[in-house]
Amino acid sequence: MNKIKLYEFLGLSEVEQYNAVWSLGVHVDTYIKDYLAINLCVINDFYCEVYFDMKINKILYKKTFKQGELLDKYLNKIKI
């Protein structure tokens, strides 16, 4: 499972999706808001945000996307 498209990723079980994020994803950035750490990873042609609650030390959920406003919070770190 070296290359995976978003549609294929979404067809995986929850456990397989997290395994794909950890094994195939490249960590891009972490956005912290209050006690929530949002880790942005890129997997081939799509992104995955993993939401982690730092208070209870637990992964809450993830969001996958290709583009759009979910990327906006990371753009201020890019120098053009």
N, C-alpha and C positions, 0 to 999 in steps of 0.2 A: 504494500500500500504506500508507494512513494508519491504518486500524483493522485490527487483526489479533487473532484469538482464539488461545488457546493451542493448540487442535487444529490450526488452520491453520499456526501457527508450527512445530509439530512435523513437519508435512508438507513443510517446506522443506528444501533441502539444507543441509549444515553451513555453507557459505559464505553462503548466503542468510539463515540464522538469525543469524549474526554481523552481517551487514549490517543486518538488521532491528533488532538490539539497538542498534547505533551510530546508526541513522537515526531510529528510532521510540521508543527507550527514553529514559527520564529517569533520570539517575543520582541515587540516593537516598542512598547511604552507601558507605563503604569500611571493611571490617573487616580488621584486620591481625593475623595470628598467625604468629610466627616470620618466615619469608621469604615467606609467602603473603599476597597482597592479594586479598580477596574483594570484588568490586565488585557492589553490588546496584543493579539497574535495574528500573524498572516500565514495562511495556508494556501499556497499556490495563487489562485486568483480571487480569494475572498478573505475576509477578516472574521475573527471571533473574539468577542469580549467575554472574559470570565470574571464574574462578579464575586468578590471575596469579602466576607464580613470579618474585619480584623478584631472586633470585640469578642466574637465567639469562635474565631479561628476556623471558619467553615466556608466552603464554596457554596454560594446561594443558587446561581444559575448562570447561563451563558446566552449570548445573542450572536447570531451570525448575519453577515451582510457583505455586500460588494462595494457599496458607496453610500453617500448620503450624510445626513446630519449627525449620525453617530460618530463620524470621523472628526467633526468640527472641534471637539474639545482637545484634540491632539495637534491641530494645525498651528497653534501659536508657538509651538516648539520648533517649527521648521523655518529655517532661514532661507529666503529666496533672493 
